[in-house]
């Protein structure tokens, strides 16, 4: 069960599909301001059946910029964040002119934050406040930071309704390209808001996710380096936060915790930015036998490769879809490599012969 909340602005419906949201928009657009929750939720509270906000799927960082007197101040802050953080790190943000007094921005994460509800809300709040202070974003709304998981955002291409007259003012909440944000004045951007604009697709960023997770590591005093995979860091964070690591299963279970030499291999290959086919087989089978899902394993390979693996098929650009090589290996039901074989390959213990590092 995955759903977003719809508001007008009061929360009036749970929408379980894009079509559900469109029905609400058709009902209220032009009459009321239309909003949807920033995040998707996957459960309700047992006691009263209300939305369990701790179940939010944190797959994006959402920024709200408001100034009641001068929207140009908001535009300066949006441009600052794009120029100083997004562009240098190859991140493509989604930016929206709300139609009123400000802007909204999304920086999409390559995959949802994989931590418990209470921890991820705390980390999200602290990280957004860190960005506000780091880049001196004066118009970034602190109320939305403190309530980031529960916030509603304007739905793109819906009409802005005046709070005074309760009538449309002739502009919509619209998406802007990065070029339009950087080059057009506020007046020119509002000129575009009289018509619907194309809504951009998500732009998932591995770098944005890595920065987010590294910040979480600093919060919980978890040691991390550039070579650490995000998957490994999540396990360390769970331990630091007093949670049970998924790889650490009961000895009576058939699921086996990943061996230290494989974790070291993953971290080494992340530092190199590539991995050969034999090493990929070793890593994939180790993680499968450690109870990791195909999507989680694909994400490890996405962390390893500096560039898309193309026809190698170890991961895809969509973090919800596993790489073809992984699904094929899963179907074979193979066991992980034995200690003896890893020793012969030079991965475990003293290396009797070097691995062929040629990437195939």
Helices and strands as residue ranges (DSSP letters): E 4-7, E 11-15, H 18-28, E 35-37, G 53-55, E 60-66, H 71-81, I 82-86, G 87-89, E 94-97, E 102-108, H 117-134, H 142-146, E 152-154, E 159-161, E 168-172, E 174-176, H 178-183, H 186-192, H 206-219, H 230-240, H 260-272, H 277-288, H 294-304, G 310-312, H 324-332, H 339-345
